[in-house]
Amino acid sequence: MKEKIWTKGFTLLTLANMLIITGVYMLTPTIPLYIASLGAAESHVGIVATIFLVASIITRMFINTILNQTGKKLTLIAGVLLNTVVLFLYGFTHSLGATAILRAIQGIGFGITTTITATMAVDFLPDSRRGEGIGYFSMGVVLGSTIGPAISLFLMRNFGFQPMFFVASGFSLITAITVMFSEEPAVASVSKPENKVKATFKWQNIFDRKLILPAAFIVLIGIARSADSNYISLFAEERNFDHLTLYFPISAMTMFFIRFIIGRFSDRKGRNWVLIPGGFAMLAMLITLSLAKTSGVMLLGAFLNGLGMGVLAPGMQLWMFDCVEASRRSVASAAYFNFTDLGVGAGAFSMGFLAENAGYTVMFQTAAGVALLAIVLYAIIGREKAKKPEL
């Protein structure tokens, strides 16, 4: 008899994660437009985006120390409420400085919520079905990141920025209520309250040496995928491709449906069944885009992108969790998100330089080379270590 996945705790947490992602991603396409409406230059949009990213990364670096003092559920509720207040206050800001400050505070809340929700999700799952469960959990991320931008753009165009911010805040508030009805996982990922110690800086609370290899793999994949995620719109515009609006739904739907099945293969066969095919799917996507002469070929790239990231994203996260003990899962979760952000950030800069100076074909070919390097690194060093999760 299979161990149960859809417990009350896991179900509520999966719902809460989807809601918070929906609210946060409502700002992805609209914050740049809002900043522009304040009279700011394009460079200011990048600065505000960087502020959000840096605040998230720094917060995650210290999340394990925070959890040792407060516990997961209480910290998660605090992070969600912080996000709720910030989203509400956006509706009353009328300057770039105030918006930048709020974006930094939201980065703190986002760093807290993304790290803890993933950690708690794994804590709720039986070890034998961890991959399957994370696959279901991450489907909420796909839905939220797809629905959120669509809702925000509709609200902004029809009602303005302020109602859009208020609706985003509402999603976050519902998240907080949902988390309150959840429960603390039976598996403790941090020190128990009675064993609290004075908060001190320790490198082991920020990173674990066991995560070096998966971290390197994640950074390389992040650099490679940034060629698609950051520049596909400009690439399609330069080539005069039609149907760009179909690219993102095709990619998102493929990610969504592949996660119904890939987690089971991961649990039964080991992480190799996730990471190796996912890496080759991404490599194929980048090669396809480098050769694209028609919009139809570009949309084939969208399918391959969804296939690759639909497999890789939960697979890389699981690899991180498999490398550490249960008490260190918050460190693994923080490392996963931070190294993902670092890879994508480094890729956005380096791939942008290549696109500007050598063209999009060379950019996609170089990104394909980075993806191939990640596959080779994994095949030589990581394949045996990630062959079977340590249950």
N, C-alpha and C positions, 0 to 999 in steps of 0.2 A: 504493500500500500504506500502510495506516494505521500510524502510529508506535505502539509498544507502551506500554500503560498499566501493566499488571500485572507490573512488574518485581519482583525479589526485594525491593528496598528499599521500594518503595511498598506492596507487599502486607503485609510485616511491620509497616510503620509504621501502616497502616490497622487491622490487627489490634490492635496495641499501643494505638492511640488508643481503640478500642472498649472494650478491657479497662480502661484507666485511667478512662474515663468511667463505666463500670459501677460500679467501686469507689467513685468519688467520689460518684456520684448515689445510691448506697446510703444515704448519710447525709442526703440532702435531706429525706425525710419522718421520719427517725428521730432526728436530732440534736435537733430541738425537743422530741421526746418524752423523750429522754434528759436534757436539761437540766431539763425539768419534773419528772422522777423524782428529781432532786437537790434538789428543793424550791425551785427558782428561780421567779421571777415571769415572766409573759408578756413583760414589757418586756426581760428579760434575754435572751430568745430573739432578739429583734431586735438587741440589742447584739452578741451573738456572731455573728450573720449579717453585720452591718456590719463587724466585725473581719475576717472572712474576705474580704469583698469589697474592703476597703481594702488589705489585705495583697497581694491578687492584683494590684490596679491599680498599686500602687507598684512591685512586682516587675517588672511588664511595662514600666514606664517606663525601667528600667535594663537590660533584657534584652539590648539590642544591645551595650552596653558590656561586659557579661559575656561575650557570645559572641565578641567580638573578642579576648578573652583565653584562652578555653577551647575554643571550637569547639562546634558544635551537638550532636553525638552525646554527647559527654562531659557537657555541661550537662544534656541531656535525661535521661540515666541518673541523674545526681545528683538532679534534680528528682523523678523517679519513686521513687527509693530514699528520699528524704526523706518523700514521701507514704506510702510503705509503712510506715516506722517510726512515723509519726504515727498512722496508722490502727490499728496494733497497740497503741500506748500508750493509745489511747482506752479500751481494755478494762480498764485499771488506774487510771483517774481516778475520783475520788469527790468532786470539788468543782467548783463553777462556775468558779473561777479557773483551775484546771489545764486544764479543758476549753476555756476561752477562749484560753489560751496555745497549746494544741495546734491549735486552729482557725486561729489567726493563722499558725502555722508551716505548716499545710496550705495556707493561702492562698498562701504563697510558692511551695510546690511546685506548686500548681495553676496559678499564673501562669506558671511556667516551662514546664510540660508543654504547656498549651494553645497557648502562643505558638510553641514550637519544633516541635511535631508538625505544625501547619498550615504553617509555613514550609518544613519538610523535605518535606512532601507535594508542595507546588508545585515545589520544586527537582527532585524525581524525575520530574515529569510533563513530557511534550513540550508545547511551547507551543501547538501546533495542537489539542491535546485537553485543555487545562487545565481548562476548564469541566466537561467530562464526568468527568474524574478527581476534581475536588473534589466533584462530586455524589456519586460513589461513596464518597469518603472521609468525607463528612459523614453518609452513611447509618449509619456506625458510631456517630456521636454520637446519632442518633435511637434506634438499638437500645440503646445503653448507657444512655441517660437514661430509657428505657422499662423495660428489664429490671432495672436496678439497684434502683429503688424497690420493685418487686414482690418481688425476692429478699430485700431487707433487712426488709421488713414481715413476710414469712413467717418468716424466721429469728428476728426479735425476738419475735413472738407465740408461737412454738413452743419457742424455746430461750433467749431472753433477749438482752440487749444485748451481752454479752461475745463469745459465738460469732459474732454478726453483725459486730462490729468485726474479728474475726480473719479471717472470710471476705473482707471488703472488703480487708483487708491482703493476703490471698492473691492477689486479682485484681491488685493493684498490683505484687506481687512477680513474678508471671508476666509482667506488662508489662515490667518491668526486664530480665528474661531475654530476652524477645522483641526488645527494642531492642538488646541486646548482640549479637544475631545479625544485626542490620541493618547497614547500611553508611552511610558519609558520602555525601551527594549529590554528584554530579559538579559541579553548579553551586554555587559558593561564595557564600553569602549574607552572609558577613562577611569580615574581613581574613584572609589566610592566616597560619598560625603564624609563618612567617619574617618577616612584616611587622608583627608585633605592636608596638604602641606602649604606652606607659604609660597606664593607665586614667585618663581625665580626664572631667570633666563637660562634655558638649556637648549643646546643645539639639537638634541634628540627630540625635542618637542616641535621642531621646525621641519626636520628632515631625517629620514632613515636611510642608512647606507644600502640597505637591501633594495631600495627603490632607484638606484643609479641607472641600471640598465633600462627598465621601463620608462624612466624619465627621459633618457636620451632618445628612445624610440618615439615617445610622444612629441618631443620637440621637433624631430625630423618630420614627422607626419604633419605637425602643425605648420611648419614652413611650407611643405608641399601643398597642403590644402588651401593655403592662403592665396595661391595663384588663382584658384577658382572662386573662393568666397569673396575676395576683395575686388577682382578685376573682370569677372565674367560680363558685367553690364557694359563696361567700357569696351571690352573686346567685341561684344556683339554689335555695339554701336559703330565701331570702326569698320567692321566687316559688312555692315548693313544687313545683319541677320534679322529675319522676322521671328515672331513668336518667342521673344525673350521672356514674356510674361508666363509662358508655360514652363520655363526652365526650373523655377523654384518649386512649383507644385509637384512636378514630376519627381524631382529630387526628394522632396519631403514625403511624398506617398511611398516611394520606394524604401526610404529609411523606415517608415512606419511599419510596412508589411513584412519586411525582412526580419524585424525584431520579434515577430511572432514565433519564428522557428529557430533563429540562430542560437538563442540561449540554450536550447535543449542539446544541440550539437556540442556546444561548449562544455556543458556539464557532463555529457556522456563520453566525449572523445578527448576533451582537454582544450586548452586555449589555442593550440595550434590551428584548430579547425575554424577559429575566428580570425586570428591575427594574420596568418599567411594569406588566405583568400581575400581578406579585406585589403591587405597591402597591395596585392596584385590588381584588385578592382580599382583602387585609386591610381595606380600606375597606368592602367588601361584608360582611365578617364582623362588623365593629363596628356597622354599620347594622342588620344582621340581629339581633344580640343586643339592640340598643336597642329593637327592635320585638317581641321574643320574648314570646309569651303562653303558649306550650306548650313542653313538653320537646322535641317534634319540631323546632320552629324553632331551639331551642338547639343541637340536634345538627347541624342544617344549618350553624350557626355554627362548630361543631367542624370540619366538613369544609372550610369556607372558611378557617378558621385554619390547618389543615394545608396547604392549597393555597398560602396566602399565604406562610407561613414556610418551607415546603418549597422554594419558589422564591426567596424573598428572602434567606434566611440564606447559602446558598452564593453567590448573586449579589452581595450586598454585600461578601462576603469577596473574591471575584474582582475586583470593582471596585477595592478597596484594593490588591491585588497588581498590577493592571494599571497603576496610577498611578505606580509606583516602579520603579527599576532592580532587577535581581536581587540586588545587594549590599545593598539596603535592604528586602528582604522581611520580615526579622524586625521592623523598625520598623512596617511595614504590618500585620503579624499582631498585634502588641501593640496597635496603635491600634484595630484592629477589635474585639478583645475588650474593651478598656477603654471605648470609646465605646458599645458595646453595654451594658455594665454600668452606665455612667453614665446612659444613656437609660432603662433599665429601673428603675434606682434612683430617678431623678427622677420617673418615671411612677408608681411605687408610692406615693410620697408625695403627689403632686398628685392622682392619681386617687382615692386613699383619702380625701383631703379633700373631693373632689366627691361621692363616694359617701355620705359621712357627712352632708354638709350639703345636697345637692341631689338625691340618689337615684341609683340605678344607670342609669336611662334617660339622664339628663343626662350622667353619667360616660361612657357609651358614645358618646353623640353628640359630646361634646367630644373624645374619643379619635379618633373618625372625622374630626373637623375637623383634628386634628394629622396624621393619615395623609394627608388631602387636601393639606395644606400641604407634606408631604414629596414627594408626587407632582408638585405644581406647581413646587416648587423644582427637582426633577430635570428636568422637562419644559422649563423655561426656561433653566436653566444647565448641567445635567449631561448632557442627552441626547446632544448631539453629542460630548462628551468621552468618553462611555462607549459610544459606538455600536459601535466595534470595538476589541477588545483589541489592545494594541501588542505584536506578536509579534517 
